[in-house]
């Protein structure tokens, strides 16, 4: 822990110990708390004497750091209190499915948002398709909420699932999307709290996941539908045959022993290819959330209209060159991953990062129930090479919104880190649209 000048906090020369594999840290707006999401990812699912040891799959946890204490102190809480609520979480639309894993081992915190009043943290559990809530004053996990699944077989919620039809074909399909959100942000409007999630999707890929015994050979959760699917309407490669789907719940009944020969009928894909707005509410004292908006297929359509020759493509990490047309259609599409929110010019804004497409998208979320698209920006250079530093900005990962009062320029800025190009770009938010200010 250090101050903004890089000076280590007095009394904490080695920092603070939190839980296993911290993935993200967020500081509350009042400066009182720092919250760490400790993912506790497994290294394998190989049983030892019939059990999965915590050395193979540590418990996921959340650490609450009290920044007002001198020196700062930390309390780390895990999900042991939810050990008997596995079925309730699954019934609500969550996923707990790691072979041999306990509930507290299986739940994997990913990203943190904090309410405007700095009382509650909202933590995505990406692989579990859930959000956990934390009471910061008592350092208590108060609920784990399953998010349910997205029906892609309705108007304006379609997707392009084929990388073999050589066409942009965003249409409804008889598949369900698992939201599996990465980043999350919190906004308020009309006295209500809303959460916005970037529905990236993520599949597990670890040794012994499908019943093998090798501790070094990874086994994938996400085969192509044609290899495991029983619905012949979906198996053609021009439809959804090459789409990545899960062979674990909810595609099969909870408790099913999944192996390399498991077959499924329903197709559950990874990620929603969207962002979703959830309205926070409390029922009988327990946190709940309702979907009030989902962007449907808008993100894919935005990319299709603005970069049709590079629709659903990404960058080849072996050659350093841009990938082929719609190479990501059978996976997770543009893959919304990072997001940030902030206020400027009397409006609330959201910036969403599309990891595979390399674009960022600006929305006006002053009314969170009806977000308004404002701009799409992509500063990658398709003729370049990421290893020659000629590709521009590729694969946005983290997004930070600096309001004018926090900005060194006195103007609202959006700062984006790009994973594959190793660059950081700054965008100045002007009325009504952002322009790139520099790197």
Phi, psi and omega in degrees: 000136183212163176275182186291348177265005178084010180274129181296142180295131182300133179090355180230061183298334180252012181076202180240142176272126178246206181277186185288128172058065177299133186253324180208156179227136177228139178255136181292154185295335178274000177075010184274326187234148163240130184245128179247127174268113184257104194292324180061040179299149176283162167259339173190169176247030182277121183286148175237116184054040175081006181225157178264108184289153178291344174289339176267320179223092181290162178291137168289150183204171178227130181252132179249114181261125176273105184280347180276342178287154180236108352285171179305146179241163183226144170232126181251129181239142177245193188256025180302325181291350180258011184302328182264008184248019181304308184295324179294319179294317179295317181299327180280356178106021173263176181229127173223106193212004180298124183303120178082354184277142171285168178303314184290336173282324188284326183288129189233095177299138186241308190212152188235136165236151181235138181298157184300330180272007175060031179255336188227137172253139175248122188237121177286140172246086196300304183296341183263001179053046186215166172233132174258148176244144183231128170278113188287326182295323182258357182053053184233132171282117188266336179196157169236116186252117172291142188264349182077197190224155186260124179278111180273006185258034178228162182302137178070010178231025180283188179195158174264113187253359185244131173258017183236359182266357176055039181204154171277116187220078182270102186221158174297141176226153180279065179224160176246138177259132173272120186303310177044060188288147173265270183286154178217146176223160181238134175227160176236149177198133177059030180081002180252152176257133179236146173248140176243128181243142172265111191272073186290310188091145177200135180251146176281145181209092186218155174303144177069007181298324182255021175098001177290178182239352180286131179275359182241348182260114181288142176241135190264142174282341196242068174292169174283146187300321182299336181278339185229349189274145181254353179272104185291345175292336184258343190288336177301142181295337178281352180251277182216014185298330181263003181291142177279127182226165177268149172254006177260173175306142012271007179291335174233166182292138177305134182100348177296134175279113185266134178223189184291346180252008182297136176246153179225153173261306178288149178253114176249115184262169187263121179087160180260356186053037189201176163242152184231141174254127181244131176269122180283136174209169181236129177241118182053040177081003182248133179300138174217170178208142179242141174290125175247346178197139169224138184287359174060235179256017186297321183296316177297321180291325176299314180293319180299322182284330187259334180222061187299329181282345180240022181303131178050037173253164173223203182246139181279115184283353175272315182267338184083002183260162177296144183282181184279159179309130178048034177294342181260003182298325182277357180251254185237020176063221183289342172062072175296124185237303184258154174204158175210153179233156177189173182247136176202140176056036176074012181233158171262137184234152172232135173246126184244131181260129178259101191301311185284323181285334183076007177267162169236150186233134180254129176234144169273116181244031176305319170254098186297340180285340181219072179300145181243122177295136180238321183197148172241131179231137176219114184253020171282159180240100188303336179275358185266186182225128184295334181274349176255006181058036180240011186261005183072219184256116189235129172071074180295135185241301182249144181230133178231130178255117176257113176290162187305323182292340180259347191277139177292342180264352185079003178243149178296133182235149170243125181248127185234130174261136183247120191291309187283324180276346182065034182243162173233129180241143176246135178239133177267126180274112177248164178273120005256004189221158180275150172232150184288128183262330180160186181234000000 
